[in-house]
Amino acid sequence: FTPGDGIVRQPVAVASADELLAQAGDASDAFHATLRPVVEGAGGTYKEGPLKLEDRIRAKARDDYGDDVARVVDVVRATGVFDDLVSCGRALAHLLALGRSGDLLIRRAKDRINRPVENSGYRDVLMNVEIAGFVGELQLSLARLLEVKGSAHRIYNLTRALGGNAGLLQALDDGSRADNDDEDARRAAAAKAAREEEEGQRGSEDEAVDLSKLALVRTLEGHS
């Protein structure tokens, strides 16, 4: 779910990236202290992420939000890693209960388990949670999926760069043809080398025969 206007932002006005980073530093301990026991109590592993770098905050605000720094809500971040969906579901239920009690506010949740990231198949639950007056990001994921996340992300970026699945398939086809052309060239070069070697051997044999004939002629001349 998302807010009615579809926009998630920090609850306090933020004028710059360094100001946002300072607020994140103040809220970080409370954020992780609240979420760690939820993840670990459900049987998961809690991984505290580093604060987003100031230049990355500026870049994201510029590229995605029209320089509205307050809309960058992943400066403080963490990942809950689970072995199965049952334990992941327990953590999610606990988070919803905390949200109802007012201990935290869930500002946005993306169910990418039932609706995975397009063109990648990657699945997780991505939540923006407000704790101590600051909105951060919590990702709930499965251990097996995290093992392939890096490769999936690279494939996703490549697919986007090539214009979608059709572009990726065309690139793979072109690469396959290039490989075939290279293989044909290697085979042709090997065949040429073999022919040259064979011709060289034949030349050596012919030369040896000619020398033998010459020796025979001289021998016969010596006896005549």
Contacts in CASP RR format, 6 or more apart in sequence:
PFRMAT RR
TARGET T0000
AUTHOR 0000-0000-0000
METHOD contacts of the structure
MODEL  1
FTPGDGIVRQPVAVASADELLAQAGDASDAFHATLRPVVEGAGGTYKEGP
LKLEDRIRAKARDDYGDDVARVVDVVRATGVFDDLVSCGRALAHLLALGR
SGDLLIRRAKDRINRPVENSGYRDVLMNVEIAGFVGELQLSLARLLEVKG
SAHRIYNLTRALGGNAGLLQALDDGSRADNDDEDARRAAAAKAAREEEEG
QRGSEDEAVDLSKLALVRTLEGHS
1 108 0 8 1.000
1 109 0 8 1.000
2 8 0 8 1.000
2 108 0 8 1.000
3 107 0 8 1.000
3 108 0 8 1.000
6 108 0 8 1.000
7 71 0 8 1.000
8 71 0 8 1.000
8 73 0 8 1.000
8 107 0 8 1.000
8 108 0 8 1.000
8 128 0 8 1.000
8 135 0 8 1.000
9 68 0 8 1.000
9 70 0 8 1.000
9 71 0 8 1.000
9 73 0 8 1.000
9 135 0 8 1.000
10 20 0 8 1.000
10 23 0 8 1.000
10 70 0 8 1.000
10 71 0 8 1.000
10 72 0 8 1.000
10 73 0 8 1.000
10 134 0 8 1.000
10 135 0 8 1.000
11 130 0 8 1.000
11 133 0 8 1.000
11 134 0 8 1.000
11 135 0 8 1.000
12 23 0 8 1.000
12 133 0 8 1.000
12 134 0 8 1.000
13 70 0 8 1.000
14 20 0 8 1.000
14 23 0 8 1.000
14 69 0 8 1.000
14 70 0 8 1.000
15 69 0 8 1.000
16 69 0 8 1.000
17 54 0 8 1.000
17 55 0 8 1.000
17 57 0 8 1.000
17 58 0 8 1.000
17 61 0 8 1.000
17 69 0 8 1.000
17 72 0 8 1.000
18 54 0 8 1.000
19 69 0 8 1.000
20 57 0 8 1.000
20 69 0 8 1.000
20 70 0 8 1.000
20 72 0 8 1.000
20 75 0 8 1.000
21 51 0 8 1.000
21 52 0 8 1.000
21 54 0 8 1.000
21 57 0 8 1.000
21 75 0 8 1.000
23 134 0 8 1.000
24 51 0 8 1.000
24 52 0 8 1.000
24 75 0 8 1.000
24 76 0 8 1.000
24 134 0 8 1.000
25 51 0 8 1.000
25 76 0 8 1.000
26 132 0 8 1.000
26 134 0 8 1.000
27 76 0 8 1.000
27 131 0 8 1.000
27 132 0 8 1.000
27 133 0 8 1.000
27 134 0 8 1.000
28 51 0 8 1.000
28 76 0 8 1.000
30 131 0 8 1.000
30 132 0 8 1.000
31 76 0 8 1.000
31 78 0 8 1.000
31 129 0 8 1.000
31 131 0 8 1.000
31 132 0 8 1.000
31 134 0 8 1.000
31 136 0 8 1.000
32 46 0 8 1.000
32 48 0 8 1.000
32 76 0 8 1.000
32 78 0 8 1.000
34 98 0 8 1.000
34 103 0 8 1.000
34 104 0 8 1.000
34 131 0 8 1.000
35 46 0 8 1.000
35 78 0 8 1.000
35 129 0 8 1.000
35 131 0 8 1.000
35 138 0 8 1.000
36 46 0 8 1.000
36 48 0 8 1.000
36 78 0 8 1.000
38 91 0 8 1.000
38 94 0 8 1.000
38 95 0 8 1.000
38 98 0 8 1.000
39 45 0 8 1.000
39 46 0 8 1.000
39 78 0 8 1.000
39 80 0 8 1.000
39 91 0 8 1.000
39 140 0 8 1.000
40 46 0 8 1.000
41 90 0 8 1.000
41 91 0 8 1.000
41 94 0 8 1.000
42 82 0 8 1.000
42 87 0 8 1.000
42 88 0 8 1.000
42 89 0 8 1.000
42 90 0 8 1.000
42 91 0 8 1.000
42 94 0 8 1.000
43 82 0 8 1.000
43 87 0 8 1.000
43 90 0 8 1.000
43 91 0 8 1.000
44 80 0 8 1.000
44 81 0 8 1.000
44 82 0 8 1.000
44 83 0 8 1.000
44 87 0 8 1.000
44 91 0 8 1.000
45 80 0 8 1.000
45 81 0 8 1.000
45 82 0 8 1.000
45 143 0 8 1.000
46 78 0 8 1.000
46 79 0 8 1.000
46 80 0 8 1.000
46 81 0 8 1.000
47 78 0 8 1.000
47 79 0 8 1.000
47 80 0 8 1.000
47 81 0 8 1.000
48 78 0 8 1.000
49 77 0 8 1.000
49 78 0 8 1.000
49 79 0 8 1.000
51 75 0 8 1.000
51 76 0 8 1.000
52 60 0 8 1.000
52 72 0 8 1.000
52 74 0 8 1.000
52 75 0 8 1.000
52 77 0 8 1.000
57 69 0 8 1.000
57 72 0 8 1.000
57 75 0 8 1.000
58 69 0 8 1.000
60 72 0 8 1.000
61 67 0 8 1.000
61 68 0 8 1.000
61 69 0 8 1.000
61 71 0 8 1.000
61 72 0 8 1.000
64 71 0 8 1.000
65 71 0 8 1.000
65 72 0 8 1.000
73 107 0 8 1.000
73 128 0 8 1.000
73 135 0 8 1.000
73 136 0 8 1.000
73 137 0 8 1.000
74 128 0 8 1.000
74 136 0 8 1.000
74 137 0 8 1.000
75 136 0 8 1.000
76 134 0 8 1.000
76 136 0 8 1.000
76 137 0 8 1.000
77 136 0 8 1.000
77 137 0 8 1.000
77 138 0 8 1.000
77 139 0 8 1.000
78 137 0 8 1.000
78 138 0 8 1.000
78 139 0 8 1.000
79 138 0 8 1.000
79 139 0 8 1.000
79 140 0 8 1.000
79 141 0 8 1.000
79 146 0 8 1.000
80 91 0 8 1.000
80 138 0 8 1.000
80 139 0 8 1.000
80 140 0 8 1.000
80 141 0 8 1.000
81 141 0 8 1.000
81 142 0 8 1.000
81 143 0 8 1.000
81 146 0 8 1.000
82 88 0 8 1.000
82 91 0 8 1.000
82 140 0 8 1.000
82 141 0 8 1.000
82 142 0 8 1.000
82 143 0 8 1.000
83 142 0 8 1.000
83 143 0 8 1.000
84 142 0 8 1.000
85 113 0 8 1.000
85 142 0 8 1.000
88 125 0 8 1.000
88 140 0 8 1.000
88 141 0 8 1.000
88 142 0 8 1.000
89 140 0 8 1.000
91 140 0 8 1.000
92 125 0 8 1.000
92 140 0 8 1.000
95 104 0 8 1.000
95 106 0 8 1.000
95 127 0 8 1.000
95 129 0 8 1.000
95 138 0 8 1.000
96 106 0 8 1.000
98 104 0 8 1.000
99 105 0 8 1.000
99 106 0 8 1.000
104 129 0 8 1.000
104 130 0 8 1.000
104 131 0 8 1.000
105 129 0 8 1.000
105 130 0 8 1.000
105 131 0 8 1.000
106 127 0 8 1.000
106 128 0 8 1.000
106 129 0 8 1.000
106 130 0 8 1.000
107 128 0 8 1.000
107 129 0 8 1.000
107 130 0 8 1.000
107 135 0 8 1.000
108 127 0 8 1.000
108 128 0 8 1.000
109 125 0 8 1.000
109 126 0 8 1.000
109 127 0 8 1.000
109 128 0 8 1.000
110 125 0 8 1.000
110 126 0 8 1.000
110 127 0 8 1.000
111 125 0 8 1.000
112 122 0 8 1.000
112 123 0 8 1.000
112 124 0 8 1.000
112 125 0 8 1.000
112 126 0 8 1.000
113 123 0 8 1.000
113 124 0 8 1.000
113 125 0 8 1.000
116 122 0 8 1.000
116 123 0 8 1.000
117 123 0 8 1.000
117 156 0 8 1.000
119 156 0 8 1.000
119 159 0 8 1.000
119 160 0 8 1.000
119 164 0 8 1.000
119 165 0 8 1.000
120 152 0 8 1.000
120 153 0 8 1.000
120 155 0 8 1.000
120 156 0 8 1.000
121 152 0 8 1.000
122 145 0 8 1.000
122 148 0 8 1.000
122 149 0 8 1.000
122 152 0 8 1.000
122 153 0 8 1.000
122 156 0 8 1.000
123 141 0 8 1.000
123 142 0 8 1.000
123 145 0 8 1.000
124 139 0 8 1.000
124 140 0 8 1.000
124 141 0 8 1.000
124 142 0 8 1.000
124 145 0 8 1.000
125 139 0 8 1.000
125 140 0 8 1.000
125 141 0 8 1.000
126 137 0 8 1.000
126 138 0 8 1.000
126 139 0 8 1.000
126 140 0 8 1.000
127 137 0 8 1.000
127 138 0 8 1.000
127 139 0 8 1.000
127 140 0 8 1.000
128 135 0 8 1.000
128 136 0 8 1.000
128 137 0 8 1.000
128 138 0 8 1.000
129 135 0 8 1.000
129 136 0 8 1.000
129 137 0 8 1.000
129 138 0 8 1.000
130 136 0 8 1.000
141 149 0 8 1.000
158 168 0 8 1.000
159 165 0 8 1.000
159 167 0 8 1.000
159 168 0 8 1.000
162 168 0 8 1.000
162 170 0 8 1.000
162 171 0 8 1.000
END
